Amino acid sequence: MSKVITTITYAVKPEARAAYEKHIAQLKSLLTAAGKDYTIFEVEGKKNQFLEMFVTATEAEYEALEDSMTPEMEALISQVGTLVDKGGMKYTTYIEKF
């Protein structure tokens, strides 16, 4: 039973920060209410650079993560995506090995 960490990194357009904060707060509320281990970090010293992190207890839970999103969660994720700068989002997945 290996833990899995998924990170999503991106920069938010400066003019979209207020909308981003509103949408990401709603998303975090929904995800944590649904029992997801989800955290958002802002990169120290780099305004508008963010990292979202999901932690799942098993690989099976990780595989089911996307399917467990509600339509409201999916809509918020899509809205957040429109606020990201031209660099886009970068996804990284880490699987516990030892």
Helices and strands as residue ranges (DSSP letters): E 4-11, G 14-16, H 17-33, E 37-42, E 49-56, H 59-65, G 66-68, H 71-82, E 90-95
